Amino acid sequence: MAKYAQYDCSLRILCHGVDMDAEKAIKEFEKRKVVTIEEIAGLLESSVTTARRQLKKWQTYTSFNMNGRYYSLPGIPRFDEHGIWKYRQILFSQFGNLMQTISQLIGRSQTGLNARQIAQLVEIAPNSSVFSRLPHTPGIRREKHQGRFVYFSEKKYQEQKSGLFWPHDVRFPTDSESVMILVQLVKHPHSTIQELFERVTEQGTRIEPHAIEVFLNHHGLLKKNPDTR
């Protein structure tokens, strides 16, 4: 219900202060959900140039596939957890065009993304020419891992890369456990992994030594422990 209330609010804001023709166009736009520039020009009874200015004023979303031919009003898209909305075969993103969307998806991932994963998320071919452009995109870093290229965020490179080596059978510490480990490390900066394990256990929480080791490595703190040099 909150989403629909938010949409109604967005529609009222768009309609506020516009002439009757524009208001009719907005309401028709809402019924269709997505339109082309030619369709919105027809609804507004205006030139394509005027329609483009109006779309910019309405802060519409542009599809990142279908050659960017389709537009949707704010409040209409129901974006998923990846910030993507699919209407029929048309894809929209909270983040902008295709390259901007891929950059955001890479940055939001825990371990970077390979071409197959990216292709599935944005529905492109795994051999798309997009992947030849990605290594030259600011903020993106590409490296080969186990025979596949993996794309990382420059800002989160160390964190994402270390996540690739996190053992699947080792439970990652919870937020409270992570704080407990870090507190003990601050209090006893020269502790070995075993000593950290014993101190955390004394606090009533059992975290396997290997989990502590990989956790510290994940955050670039492992070098502080003399038994891991």
Beta strands, then each sheet from edge to edge (+ up, - down):
strand 1: 35-36
strand 2: 61-62
strand 3: 70-72
strand 4: 84-87
strand 5: 90-93
strand 6: 113-114
strand 7: 140-145
strand 8: 148-153
sheet 1: 1+ 3- 2+
sheet 2: 4+ 5-
sheet 3: 6+ 8- 7+
end
